[in-house]
Structure formats: structure tokens, C-alpha cells
Amino acid sequence: MEAKPTENGIHLDAEFQKRLEAFARARGLAPVVLLREAIEECEANHKGGQANVAAEKSETLFDRWSRKGYVGCVKGTPRDLSSDAKYLDGLGRG
């Protein structure tokens, strides 16, 4: 697959470019903003060292995904599957 540059000159293959654009569109952001957020989060995770690891342990995955806007971003689905009995039917049974 041929890589094409983004607006910032980062070369991405066509499939990754499509995924990036779709994810950015779903979040209502420009792809470059989404990339910037990802890089800033990566930097913050590495700069914090041990202090950051401790903070991450107290933050749940739900907390992180909520903060980033991933929770509830799928259109046409219930907002909270855990509160809808029809989605819980049979859960935990082998």
C-alpha cells in the first residue's frame, strides 16, 4: 500500500489514513487535532515517570475513555449497556 502524506507531511498508508479520518470525523475533530492529542498523551505518559504510573493505576479505563470522548461515541446504540437488562441476559453463564 502506498503511503500518502497527511496535511502535516506524515506519511500514512491509505488504510490507516481512512481509519484516522473516520475516527476523527466520529469525534468531530480534524485528523491533525486527533494526532496532536495522541502525541500529547503519549508524551505525558512518558514524562510523568513513576508519578504518572501511580496516577494511571487510580484511573480506570472507563475514566480514560470518557475523558477522551470514546464512551458513547457509537451512534444508534444505548448509552449504557450495563443498565439495560436485555444486554445482560445470560451474562456470566457458561
TARA-V682849 format. One record per residue. PHI is phi in radians with two decimals (* if undefined). OMEGA is omega in whole degrees, -180 to 180 (NA if undefined). Layout:
BEGIN
PHI_OMEGA / PHI_OMEGA
END
This chain:
BEGIN
*_-179 / -1.43_179 / -1.52_176 / -2.13_-177 / -1.30_172 / -1.39_179 / -1.12_177 / -1.71_178 / 1.52_176 / -1.41_-178 / -1.55_-180 / -2.18_175 / -1.22_-173 / -1.02_-179 / -1.13_179 / -1.16_178 / -1.04_178 / -1.09_180 / -1.10_179 / -1.06_-179 / -1.12_180 / -1.14_-180 / -1.15_178 / -1.10_179 / -1.08_180 / -1.10_179 / -1.59_180 / 1.29_-178 / -2.16_171 / -1.32_179 / -0.92_-179 / -1.13_178 / -1.19_178 / -1.08_177 / -1.10_179 / -1.07_178 / -1.05_-179 / -1.12_180 / -1.17_179 / -1.10_178 / -1.15_179 / -1.10_178 / -1.05_-179 / -1.07_180 / -1.14_-178 / -1.49_-179 / -1.27_-174 / -1.26_180 / 0.98_-177 / -1.14_180 / -1.07_-179 / -1.22_178 / -1.07_179 / -1.11_180 / -1.14_179 / -1.11_-179 / -1.15_-180 / -1.49_180 / -1.75_-180 / -1.40_176 / -1.06_177 / -1.02_178 / -1.04_-178 / -1.13_-179 / -1.17_177 / -1.11_-179 / -1.08_-179 / -1.48_179 / 1.52_-180 / -1.39_-179 / -1.32_179 / 1.42_-176 / -1.54_179 / -1.60_-177 / -1.27_175 / 1.43_178 / -2.10_177 / -1.07_-179 / -1.17_-177 / -2.44_-179 / -1.11_-176 / -1.25_-180 / -1.79_-178 / -1.86_-174 / -0.98_-177 / -1.16_178 / -1.50_-180 / -1.70_-178 / -1.02_179 / 1.49_180 / -1.11_178 / 1.56_178 / -1.71_-178 / -1.33_NA
END
